[in-house]
Amino acid sequence: MNYSKKALWLACNSEFGERLAEITKEHISLAKELTLNGKCMTARDRETIMTHIETLRQERDGIISLFEENRSEA
């Protein structure tokens, strides 16, 4: 999803900023694990990680969209 720079800035500088940083760190860690160890993992393990990454993306998008919507109301 594409968000405006302003919505990203507002979200990162809000009460959700720390959670967004945590989501980013966890997402990077999981993606790195898939990249480095994906061939050694079972299909079920890969699917579990991909599902968790998608959950993180949805949470991130939900947070940022709060600020995108607020911007359009102003």
Backbone torsions as a table, in degrees:
resi	resn	phi	psi	omega
1	MET	NA	140.4	177.7
2	ASN	-100.7	129.2	178.4
3	TYR	-121.1	156.9	178.0
4	SER	-70.0	155.2	177.5
5	LYS	-60.7	-36.3	-179.2
6	LYS	-65.0	-43.3	178.9
7	ALA	-62.9	-41.7	177.4
8	LEU	-62.4	-44.8	-179.3
9	TRP	-63.1	-46.1	179.8
10	LEU	-62.1	-43.1	-179.7
11	ALA	-63.8	-44.8	-178.4
12	CYS	-67.6	-27.1	-178.6
13	ASN	-101.5	17.6	178.8
14	SER	-104.8	-171.8	175.8
15	GLU	-65.4	-12.7	179.0
16	PHE	-91.9	-4.2	-175.2
17	GLY	-56.5	-44.7	-179.3
18	GLU	-64.4	-40.3	179.2
19	ARG	-66.2	-39.4	177.3
20	LEU	-61.3	-39.0	177.1
21	ALA	-65.3	-40.4	177.7
22	GLU	-63.6	-43.4	178.5
23	ILE	-59.7	-44.4	-179.7
24	THR	-61.1	-46.9	-179.4
25	LYS	-62.3	-44.3	-179.5
26	GLU	-66.1	-41.3	179.0
27	HIS	-61.3	-44.9	179.4
28	ILE	-63.1	-43.3	179.9
29	SER	-60.8	-45.1	179.5
30	LEU	-66.9	-41.7	179.2
31	ALA	-64.2	-39.9	178.0
32	LYS	-63.7	-42.5	178.3
33	GLU	-60.4	-43.0	177.7
34	LEU	-63.1	-41.4	-178.4
35	THR	-65.7	-45.6	-174.7
36	LEU	-81.6	-34.4	-172.8
37	ASN	-120.3	5.5	-174.9
38	GLY	-57.1	-37.4	-178.9
39	LYS	-70.2	-23.8	-179.8
40	CYS	-89.4	-10.2	-176.3
41	MET	-87.7	156.6	172.2
42	THR	-76.0	160.8	178.2
43	ALA	-59.8	-35.5	-180.0
44	ARG	-66.4	-41.9	178.1
45	ASP	-64.1	-43.0	177.9
46	ARG	-61.8	-42.5	-179.7
47	GLU	-65.3	-38.3	177.6
48	THR	-61.7	-44.9	179.4
49	ILE	-66.1	-43.5	179.5
50	MET	-62.9	-38.2	177.6
51	THR	-65.2	-40.6	178.7
52	HIS	-66.4	-40.2	176.7
53	ILE	-60.8	-43.4	179.9
54	GLU	-63.9	-38.6	176.9
55	THR	-62.2	-42.5	177.5
56	LEU	-62.8	-42.4	178.6
57	ARG	-61.3	-42.4	179.8
58	GLN	-64.4	-41.0	177.9
59	GLU	-63.4	-45.7	178.3
60	ARG	-58.6	-48.5	-179.2
61	ASP	-62.3	-37.4	178.7
62	GLY	-63.6	-41.1	179.0
63	ILE	-66.1	-50.5	-176.1
64	ILE	-65.0	-36.7	-178.6
65	SER	-64.0	-25.4	175.2
66	LEU	-59.2	-37.4	-177.4
67	PHE	-85.1	-27.3	174.4
68	GLU	-67.4	-42.5	179.5
69	GLU	-67.0	-41.0	178.5
70	ASN	-60.9	-37.0	-179.2
71	ARG	-63.8	-40.2	-177.9
72	SER	-73.3	-20.9	179.2
73	GLU	-81.9	-19.5	-175.5
74	ALA	-73.0	NA	NA
